[in-house]
């Protein structure tokens, strides 16, 4: 998937559109802890790696910002488990 992912920091959201369909990762920020609350990719565009790219972009941003990550959404928790290179960010 090569769609551009935008970080809407005011809305605490990473967002992209694929075939006109909005896909998002929502988070909260408390001090230096990003809590990923939702990763939403509608089924119309599912199965293309969009959710994975949203999580990766969020975690790369957390690393740059020196945030820790609480993957409260089940998808992000599983994703982090499968990508040990991001375990240093886990709360």
N, C-alpha and C positions, 0 to 999 in steps of 0.2 A: 504494500500500500504506500502510495507516495503523496497522498493529500497533505497539505500543509496544516499543522496543528498550531493553533494560536493560544497563548496564555492570556486569559482575561483576568488579570490579578484583582481587579476591583470586584468581580463577581466570584472570585475563588473558583475558577473553572478553566479547564483546558478544553478546547473545542475545535471541531473540524466539520466539514460537510463533505459527504461522499455521495455522488449522484444526486445532489440537492437535499440529502437527508442529514439533519444535524446529529452529531455524535458528541458526547461530552464525558468528562471526568470532573466531578465536583469534589471539593475539599474544604476543610476548615483550617484555619491557622491560629494556633494558640501559642504565642511566644515563638519558639523555634521548632514547634511540632506541627507538621502537616498531617491531618487526618483525612485519608481518602474515604469519602462517604458513599459515592456512587460512580460507577462506570456504566454508561448507557450507550449501547449500540443497537439500534432497532434491527429486527430480523431481516428487513428488506436489504440491508447492506452487511449483514453478519457474515462471519467466516472468511474475512479478508485480512485479518490481523489488525483491525482498527483499534480494538480495545487494548491490545498489546502495545501498539504504538502510543496510545494515550498514556498508559501507565509508564512506559519507558520515558516519555517526554516529561511527565510529572516528576519522576524520580531523578532524572538528570537535572531538572530545575532545582529540586530539593538539595541535591549535592552542591550545585553552584551557590545556592543561598545559605548553605550550612544548616539546613533543617534536618531533623529526624523525621521519620515517617511512621505513622500508625495506619496500617492498611485495614481499615475497618470494613471495607467492602470485600466480599468474599473473592471476587475476581482478582483484586489487587493483592490479597493475601496469598493466593495460590501462585500468582505471577512472581511475587518476590521469592517464594519458596523455590520456584523453578529456576531462578536467576540469582545464584549465590553471590555474584559480583555486586549486588545491591544490598546484601545483608547488613553491611556496616551502617546503613541508614535506618534500619528497623529500630523502633523504640524498645 
